[in-house]
Amino acid sequence: MGRVVLSIFTTADGVVDDPQRFTFQFVSEDSMRTGLEQLQAADALLLGRVTYEGFAASWPSMTDEAGFADKMNSMPKYVVSTTLKRGEWNNTTVISENVAETIMKLKAEVDGDILIYGSVALVRWLLRNELVDELRLVTYPVVMGGGVRLFEESAEPTVLRLVDTQAFGSGVVVLTYAPSRDALVGWEQESGAPVGDQ
């Protein structure tokens, strides 16, 4: 059974858009090694249209000794879009309807991770539909002060369970979380109020 795993770059204040503004100065050998291990553990990519089109415009022409490009270009890719008719990048399948059912079927078919990079709008939808199994927030020691954030404003709290932490010498920290409905139920019981009342 596969897992849907999000890996996303974020600042200390939660900004996730245009990571080129805050990531390059923190590239390190340990972070590159972890990134490659994460990619090698994945059996497929799941992307939103905007992220997919950005990747499809750059990755096919890339080469590297470590193996990032070979893996990215050869692995199956699933792009969720109602406007994209077909994908030009190798091994691309467009999911335009029955998204939840298709993702559940995909999870049943693969053994490794179904890896999501970026794709904020898609991730928000997946979170609302409880389809994300793990969130890896690659957190940079930068405060942007404004920008797009991953989590939508909501009247209801969301509780995450910390699975792992990993710190790199550059100051970047990977915080790995899993959604935890049990923890949310516990919060409701402790607060004495239903979610959204406080």
CORBELZI-V822885 format. One record per residue. N is the residue number from 1. RES is the residue in one small letter. BURIAL is 1 if it has 9 or more other ideal C-beta (glycine too) atoms within 8 Angstrom, else 0. Layout:
BEGIN
n={N;N}
res={RES;RES}
burial={BURIAL;BURIAL}
END
This chain:
BEGIN
n={1;2;3;4;5;6;7;8;9;10;11;12;13;14;15;16;17;18;19;20;21;22;23;24;25;26;27;28;29;30;31;32;33;34;35;36;37;38;39;40;41;42;43;44;45;46;47;48;49;50;51;52;53;54;55;56;57;58;59;60;61;62;63;64;65;66;67;68;69;70;71;72;73;74;75;76;77;78;79;80;81;82;83;84;85;86;87;88;89;90;91;92;93;94;95;96;97;98;99;100;101;102;103;104;105;106;107;108;109;110;111;112;113;114;115;116;117;118;119;120;121;122;123;124;125;126;127;128;129;130;131;132;133;134;135;136;137;138;139;140;141;142;143;144;145;146;147;148;149;150;151;152;153;154;155;156;157;158;159;160;161;162;163;164;165;166;167;168;169;170;171;172;173;174;175;176;177;178;179;180;181;182;183;184;185;186;187;188;189;190;191;192;193;194;195;196;197;198}
res={m;g;r;v;v;l;s;i;f;t;t;a;d;g;v;v;d;d;p;q;r;f;t;f;q;f;v;s;e;d;s;m;r;t;g;l;e;q;l;q;a;a;d;a;l;l;l;g;r;v;t;y;e;g;f;a;a;s;w;p;s;m;t;d;e;a;g;f;a;d;k;m;n;s;m;p;k;y;v;v;s;t;t;l;k;r;g;e;w;n;n;t;t;v;i;s;e;n;v;a;e;t;i;m;k;l;k;a;e;v;d;g;d;i;l;i;y;g;s;v;a;l;v;r;w;l;l;r;n;e;l;v;d;e;l;r;l;v;t;y;p;v;v;m;g;g;g;v;r;l;f;e;e;s;a;e;p;t;v;l;r;l;v;d;t;q;a;f;g;s;g;v;v;v;l;t;y;a;p;s;r;d;a;l;v;g;w;e;q;e;s;g;a;p;v;g;d;q}
burial={0;1;1;1;1;1;1;1;0;1;1;0;0;1;1;1;0;0;1;0;0;1;1;0;0;1;0;1;0;0;1;1;0;1;1;1;0;1;1;0;0;1;1;1;1;1;1;1;1;1;1;1;1;0;1;1;0;0;1;0;0;1;0;0;0;0;1;1;1;0;1;1;1;0;1;0;1;1;1;1;1;0;0;1;0;0;1;0;1;0;0;1;1;1;1;0;0;0;1;0;0;1;1;1;0;1;1;0;0;1;0;1;1;1;1;1;1;1;1;1;0;1;1;1;1;1;1;0;0;0;1;1;0;1;1;1;1;1;1;1;0;0;0;1;0;0;1;0;0;1;1;0;0;0;0;0;0;1;1;1;1;0;0;0;0;0;0;1;0;0;1;1;1;1;1;1;1;1;1;1;0;0;1;1;0;1;1;1;0;0;0;0;0;0;1;0;0;0}
END
